[in-house]
Amino acid sequence: MVFQAPAQVTLRAEYDRAEQSSLRKLCIQRVPYATKALDEVFRMAVSRGFTFQETKAGVVGLQDCVILLSVFDHLRTNPTSAAFVSHDAIFSRIPSLTADFGVNLRLISGLTDLEEVFDAAQSAALDLEFKGWWAGEVERIMNVLEASRNLIEAFLGKTVDSAEIEKLFSGHVVTLEPPTVGRIGHIRPELQGAANGPICFSCDVSVSWGARVEQPLYSLASLIGLQSFPGPFTAAEITQSRTATVELAAQVGADDAKLELRTARISDYGSPKVGG
């Protein structure tokens, strides 16, 4: 079998079709050539300005000059923020030229730097999208929590260790009243589970407990240090009310308002108080 190379005209036609397809797919727009007087370009070359520089081969930079002037002309006609990607050292002059030409053009030194820029932009876009989504979820979750105060109070009554609650009070707790839920806030996401599954979160809940507390009563003599009088000599029950912050972990359905409470623990005991 003998391989026969396609004719040049066929290769050019195939290349043109592939090029046009790629330009459309990547939304690449052609920039028209700049219109610049020849004497101005000549003065740039003589002064070794713009993209012109002297090398062993002589003064070079005409092609780079046409490229950069074309970009500048396009940006002046279509004002926007843009980036110029090139690893060619001559284009490092771009930052010092943009002000004179009145354009907003950022230099990105090669494909490696471009990849980092894309990664940062994608991360920022995802972060913004997530914040917008989560703001809506917080509002929805807050509505569910506010409508479920009785459920939360019953759950706290069964879940929070009574020994931990008793630490809030001064004296021996005789009887403990059921908790009362106050302010609900600081809803935080817990990124786990399936993408379309329930939304897991934790939040801070201000919870109040009341209790009958037994406290010892000391004689006046014992309080002033007279050891000849024994003390304490009796005890009395008083009512105390204490408030603490409880960290509540829960999940709520993505498509409905079904709330499932998972764990609860006292995260902040507040300032200790003495008396009723």
Secondary structure, DSSP 8 states (H G I E B T S, - for coil): -------HHHHHHHHHHHHHHHHHHTT----------HHHHHHHHHTT-TT-EEETTEEE-HHHHHHHHHHHHHHHHS--EEEEE---GGGGGHHHHHHHHT-EEEEE-SHHHHHHHHHHHHHHHHHHHHHHHHHHHHHHHHHHHHTTHHHHHHHHHHHS-HHHHHTTSSSEEEEE---EEEEEEEEEE---S-TTS-EEEEEEEEEEEEEEEEEEE--HHHHTT-TTS----EEEEEEEEEEEEEEEEEEE-SSS--EEEEEEEEEE--S-----
